[in-house]
Amino acid sequence: MDQAGWHSSRDLEMPPNIEPVYLPPHSPELNPQEQVWDELREKFFGNMVFRSIDAVMDRLVEGLRCMESSPLAVASLTQRDWMYYTVFHL
């Protein structure tokens, strides 16, 4: 888990068989989906004003569909050598 303030809750009761592991701050290389969101923000939301939340959602769907059509582009944003090794060499 990252340690963003909005990702935590004092009311959450953790089951005894689950122990959270926290990412160190400022470590985007350990959280590859951050690059996906950065790409979406840069290419589909830069310098735009939306009239409604529906317009925001439509633009988000457009961006996600564009990314879905380019799996190699997504892989280039999210692949990590350590991840490949961990997943495929266990």
Backbone as CSV, one residue per row, in Angstrom:
resi,resn,N_x,N_y,N_z,CA_x,CA_y,CA_z,C_x,C_y,C_z
1,MET,0.844,-1.176,0.000,0.000,0.000,0.000,0.884,1.233,0.000
2,ASP,0.447,2.244,-0.742,1.169,3.497,-0.596,0.648,4.182,0.669
3,GLN,1.293,5.234,1.067,0.947,5.850,2.345,0.186,7.159,2.166
4,ALA,-0.531,7.281,1.045,-1.323,8.480,0.814,-2.382,8.604,1.905
5,GLY,-2.605,9.807,2.361,-3.556,10.037,3.440,-4.959,9.555,3.122
6,TRP,-5.357,9.643,1.862,-6.699,9.220,1.478,-6.809,7.705,1.297
7,HIS,-5.715,6.992,1.467,-5.747,5.530,1.392,-5.715,4.890,2.777
8,SER,-5.988,5.657,3.782,-5.943,5.104,5.133,-7.223,5.459,5.874
9,SER,-7.499,4.668,6.880,-8.683,4.891,7.694,-8.395,4.404,9.108
10,ARG,-8.771,5.191,10.066,-8.613,4.761,11.458,-9.691,3.759,11.837
11,ASP,-10.759,3.709,11.049,-11.870,2.810,11.352,-11.682,1.406,10.780
12,LEU,-10.682,1.230,9.925,-10.451,-0.073,9.311,-9.906,-1.056,10.341
13,GLU,-10.561,-2.192,10.439,-10.073,-3.246,11.318,-9.440,-4.316,10.442
14,MET,-8.148,-4.484,10.583,-7.406,-5.448,9.785,-7.603,-6.845,10.359
15,PRO,-7.972,-7.804,9.512,-8.049,-9.186,10.003,-6.674,-9.630,10.501
16,PRO,-6.631,-10.516,11.474,-5.347,-10.902,12.065,-4.403,-11.618,11.097
17,ASN,-4.937,-12.170,10.012,-4.082,-12.890,9.069,-3.585,-12.003,7.921
18,ILE,-3.831,-10.701,7.991,-3.378,-9.770,6.951,-2.494,-8.709,7.593
19,GLU,-1.330,-8.538,7.017,-0.413,-7.504,7.493,-0.076,-6.596,6.308
20,PRO,-0.433,-5.319,6.380,-0.131,-4.430,5.256,1.371,-4.193,5.132
21,VAL,1.812,-4.053,3.907,3.197,-3.686,3.621,3.133,-2.336,2.923
22,TYR,3.804,-1.359,3.485,3.733,0.000,2.967,4.903,0.295,2.048
23,LEU,4.599,0.960,0.946,5.639,1.407,0.030,6.357,2.605,0.637
24,PRO,7.644,2.727,0.364,8.326,3.940,0.828,7.805,5.157,0.063
25,PRO,7.848,6.339,0.671,7.364,7.531,-0.038,8.208,7.817,-1.281
26,HIS,7.570,8.398,-2.262,8.238,8.816,-3.501,8.950,7.652,-4.182
27,SER,8.213,6.575,-4.422,8.816,5.403,-5.070,7.927,4.917,-6.217
28,PRO,7.774,5.732,-7.279,6.898,5.340,-8.384,7.351,4.055,-9.076
29,GLU,8.632,3.709,-8.972,9.097,2.477,-9.604,8.498,1.245,-8.940
30,LEU,8.007,1.386,-7.711,7.377,0.262,-7.020,5.863,0.235,-7.225
31,ASN,5.323,1.255,-7.831,3.882,1.380,-8.015,3.609,1.752,-9.478
32,PRO,3.780,0.794,-10.402,3.754,1.108,-11.837,2.454,1.722,-12.352
33,GLN,1.329,1.498,-11.676,0.101,2.092,-12.202,0.141,3.614,-12.147
34,GLU,1.047,4.168,-11.347,1.174,5.625,-11.302,1.543,6.182,-12.679
35,GLN,2.374,5.465,-13.434,2.744,5.933,-14.770,1.528,5.907,-15.705
36,VAL,0.638,4.951,-15.525,-0.574,4.892,-16.353,-1.418,6.128,-16.089
37,TRP,-1.632,6.472,-14.815,-2.435,7.652,-14.495,-1.741,8.929,-14.970
38,ASP,-0.422,8.996,-14.845,0.294,10.176,-15.349,0.097,10.329,-16.855
39,GLU,0.171,9.219,-17.572,-0.028,9.248,-19.028,-1.442,9.715,-19.372
40,LEU,-2.438,9.194,-18.674,-3.817,9.629,-18.906,-3.987,11.117,-18.627
41,ARG,-3.447,11.571,-17.511,-3.568,13.001,-17.178,-2.908,13.871,-18.235
42,GLU,-1.717,13.464,-18.674,-0.976,14.277,-19.634,-1.651,14.303,-21.002
43,LYS,-2.062,13.144,-21.491,-2.563,13.050,-22.867,-4.055,13.328,-23.015
44,PHE,-4.833,13.129,-21.960,-6.284,13.243,-22.110,-6.934,14.295,-21.217
45,PHE,-6.181,14.855,-20.284,-6.797,15.818,-19.374,-6.027,17.134,-19.266
46,GLY,-4.914,17.262,-19.977,-4.105,18.469,-19.882,-4.822,19.699,-20.394
47,ASN,-4.829,20.762,-19.594,-5.393,22.064,-19.985,-6.819,21.964,-20.491
48,MET,-7.643,21.189,-19.813,-9.042,21.042,-20.222,-9.973,21.434,-19.084
49,VAL,-11.119,21.955,-19.459,-12.182,22.256,-18.508,-13.389,21.449,-18.950
50,PHE,-14.049,20.808,-18.015,-15.197,19.965,-18.329,-16.463,20.581,-17.758
51,ARG,-17.546,20.445,-18.510,-18.821,21.020,-18.090,-19.543,20.160,-17.053
52,SER,-19.178,18.870,-16.986,-19.882,17.978,-16.059,-19.004,16.791,-15.715
53,ILE,-19.382,16.082,-14.678,-18.654,14.862,-14.322,-18.830,13.806,-15.416
54,ASP,-19.961,13.825,-16.093,-20.170,12.894,-17.205,-19.157,13.143,-18.325
55,ALA,-18.841,14.404,-18.578,-17.841,14.730,-19.601,-16.460,14.234,-19.177
56,VAL,-16.158,14.329,-17.883,-14.885,13.810,-17.373,-14.838,12.300,-17.570
57,MET,-15.924,11.637,-17.207,-15.980,10.172,-17.339,-15.869,9.749,-18.805
58,ASP,-16.518,10.471,-19.703,-16.414,10.151,-21.138,-14.973,10.269,-21.612
59,ARG,-14.289,11.312,-21.167,-12.885,11.510,-21.562,-11.986,10.425,-20.971
60,LEU,-12.274,10.017,-19.747,-11.525,8.939,-19.123,-11.708,7.633,-19.889
61,VAL,-12.936,7.318,-20.250,-13.201,6.105,-21.026,-12.474,6.162,-22.364
62,GLU,-12.488,7.321,-23.005,-11.764,7.488,-24.273,-10.270,7.199,-24.083
63,GLY,-9.692,7.750,-23.024,-8.273,7.525,-22.755,-7.965,6.076,-22.449
64,LEU,-8.797,5.436,-21.637,-8.578,4.028,-21.298,-8.717,3.129,-22.521
65,ARG,-9.670,3.439,-23.387,-9.825,2.647,-24.617,-8.618,2.817,-25.531
66,CYS,-8.097,4.014,-25.591,-6.896,4.256,-26.392,-5.732,3.448,-25.831
67,MET,-5.574,3.451,-24.523,-4.497,2.681,-23.906,-4.713,1.178,-24.091
68,GLU,-5.965,0.760,-24.002,-6.282,-0.660,-24.186,-5.899,-1.130,-25.586
69,SER,-5.998,-0.242,-26.558,-5.666,-0.617,-27.930,-4.159,-0.644,-28.181
70,SER,-3.372,-0.227,-27.192,-1.909,-0.204,-27.325,-1.251,-0.929,-26.149
71,PRO,-1.387,-2.254,-26.075,-0.807,-2.963,-24.928,0.702,-2.791,-24.807
72,LEU,1.399,-2.623,-25.921,2.847,-2.422,-25.841,3.188,-1.075,-25.208
73,ALA,2.371,-0.076,-25.479,2.594,1.233,-24.857,2.369,1.146,-23.348
74,VAL,1.334,0.437,-22.942,1.077,0.268,-21.506,2.208,-0.532,-20.869
75,ALA,2.655,-1.584,-21.552,3.761,-2.389,-21.023,5.017,-1.531,-20.856
76,SER,5.259,-0.630,-21.798,6.459,0.207,-21.688,6.381,1.141,-20.487
77,LEU,5.171,1.490,-20.072,4.998,2.346,-18.899,5.123,1.571,-17.593
78,THR,4.734,0.315,-17.607,4.571,-0.423,-16.352,5.567,-1.547,-16.121
79,GLN,6.285,-1.986,-17.141,7.214,-3.103,-16.946,8.384,-2.697,-16.066
80,ARG,8.752,-3.581,-15.203,9.917,-3.400,-14.338,10.705,-4.696,-14.356
81,ASP,12.016,-4.600,-14.446,12.846,-5.807,-14.453,12.620,-6.645,-13.210
82,TRP,12.530,-5.995,-12.048,12.351,-6.745,-10.806,11.006,-7.454,-10.782
83,MET,9.988,-6.855,-11.412,8.660,-7.460,-11.424,8.665,-8.709,-12.304
84,TYR,9.287,-8.614,-13.463,9.358,-9.766,-14.358,10.046,-10.910,-13.666
85,TYR,11.153,-10.604,-13.006,11.905,-11.645,-12.331,11.081,-12.287,-11.224
86,THR,10.396,-11.459,-10.433,9.607,-11.964,-9.318,8.462,-12.843,-9.795
87,VAL,7.748,-12.388,-10.804,6.557,-13.093,-11.269,6.919,-14.371,-12.025
88,PHE,7.920,-14.319,-12.866,8.179,-15.438,-13.762,9.306,-16.369,-13.307
89,HIS,9.949,-16.079,-12.199,11.050,-16.921,-11.752,10.846,-17.437,-10.330
90,LEU,9.634,-17.577,-9.918,9.391,-18.087,-8.564,9.543,-19.579,-8.500
